[in-house]
């Protein structure tokens, strides 16, 4: 997908929350974004960006429990 400078996009941060940003630079398959809620920015691959909030929300793993490959036992404390 191609994005244009000044376009509003959404991306998923830490697989938990959505952030809104504006495209300020396009270079090949990467876009440099400026956050709307702070002074920061980030460069991301186009495949991690979404034009529509609904599309981005479909990707988030909300409500799914995190599975661990190890178990914690506190029996040794007793």
C-alpha positions in Angstrom: 0.0 0.0 0.0 1.3 3.5 -0.8 0.8 6.3 1.6 1.0 10.0 1.0 2.7 12.7 3.0 0.2 14.3 5.4 -2.1 11.2 5.5 -3.5 10.1 8.8 -2.6 6.4 9.7 -2.9 4.0 12.6 -0.4 1.5 13.9 -0.3 -1.1 16.6 2.1 -0.4 19.5 3.4 -3.4 21.5 0.5 -5.5 20.1 -1.7 -3.9 22.8 -2.7 -0.4 21.8 -3.4 1.7 18.7 -1.6 5.0 18.0 -2.5 7.7 15.5 0.1 9.4 13.4 0.7 11.5 10.4 3.0 10.5 7.5 5.8 13.0 7.1 8.1 11.1 4.8 7.9 8.2 2.4 10.9 6.2 1.4 10.3 3.0 -0.6 8.4 0.6 1.7 9.0 2.7 4.8 7.1 5.7 6.2 8.3 8.2 8.8 5.5 9.1 11.1 4.9 12.0 13.6 2.8 11.1 16.6 -0.3 13.2 17.1 -0.3 12.9 20.9 3.4 13.8 21.5 6.4 15.3 19.9 7.9 11.9 18.9 8.0 10.0 15.7 9.0 6.6 14.3 9.8 4.9 10.9 7.8 1.8 10.1 7.3 -0.5 7.2 4.1 0.1 5.2 2.8 -3.3 6.1 2.5 -2.2 9.8 0.3 0.8 8.9 -3.5 1.0 8.6 -5.7 3.7 7.0 -8.8 2.7 8.9 -9.2 2.3 12.6 -11.5 -0.7 12.2 -8.8 -2.6 10.2 -6.2 -1.9 12.9 -8.5 -3.1 15.7 -9.1 -6.4 13.9 -5.4 -7.2 14.3 -5.0 -6.5 18.0 -5.0 -9.5 20.3 -7.3 -8.0 22.8 -8.7 -10.3 25.4 -6.5 -13.2 24.5 -4.5 -14.6 27.5 -0.8 -14.6 27.2 0.5 -18.2 27.2 3.9 -18.9 28.9 6.1 -21.8 28.1 7.2 -22.1 31.7 5.4 -22.4 35.1 6.1 -20.6 38.3 6.0 -22.7 41.5 6.0 -21.1 44.9 6.1 -24.4 46.8 9.7 -23.8 47.9 8.6 -20.8 50.0 6.4 -22.9 52.3 
